[in-house]
Amino acid sequence: MRNLKEQLVYNKFSSIYDNFIGIEYGLWVNYIESLWVKFGLVPSLVLDLACGTGNITIPLAKKGYDMIGIDSSTDMLTVARDKAVNRQNILLLEQDMCAFELYGTVDACISTVDSVNYILEPDELSEVFKLVHNYLNPGGLFIFDVNTEYKYQNILNTNSFCDITDDAAVIWENYYDEASKINEYIVNIFIRTKNTIYERYEEIHHQRAYKAKNIQDLLTMANFEVLANYDALTFDKPHEKSERIFFVAKKSN
């Protein structure tokens, strides 16, 4: 496995990310809103942590929420800004989710599409949870999802995946290390040029598998009340073959 400090994340991939991610974001937005309703929250100002190209941020803004989107990738935020042009209720900030700063507090925080798995050390994840807690209003909710260890072991493992469009192609190579719980993605990107020649780029991504109990313990240490965890996009309890789990945590009054 390569040195984790050498990884490049969402550089060239950002320009074609929306064409390849394969997520029905409308379902995710509706699910997040349903969680707010279920737990009695009516947020006005929402923080989207690791917002990427704004696929959750922008639809929520269109629904009337004031949104702050934070991401560490300049390229991803450039795409988000282009998509959010003339949206007055969106503030996009380039910051590291492990050390972000806000001018005030928010009613809710979300972090979606396994962004939390990119935090490779439990100590760093603990700091993220503490920061979120610090910037939430009393009674505010923190909602996020993670890829499960089952997914890394049985779905990704050492498998490769390929997707092709008219103008680009992406090949994902996966290597999951059981000892470190780190999954390495080698992303080979081929982008078509004007002369029908494809330029090749490579990005290296790393994610960590966390057990649900470890996450719950870290949330508790950060003074959150863990309200629930669910199998992806449902209100069902996670099971041994869950590939994604959502967590709902509350900042107590």
PyMOL commands that set and color helices and strands:
alter all, ss='L'
color gray80, all
select helices_A, chain A and resi 4-6+12-15+17-20+25-38+57-62+74-83+115-118+122-135+149-156+212-221
alter helices_A, ss='H'
color red, helices_A
select strands_A, chain A and resi 45-49+66-71+90-94+106-111+136-147+160-164+168-177+182-192+198-208+224-231+244-251
alter strands_A, ss='S'
color yellow, strands_A
deselect
rebuild
show_as cartoon
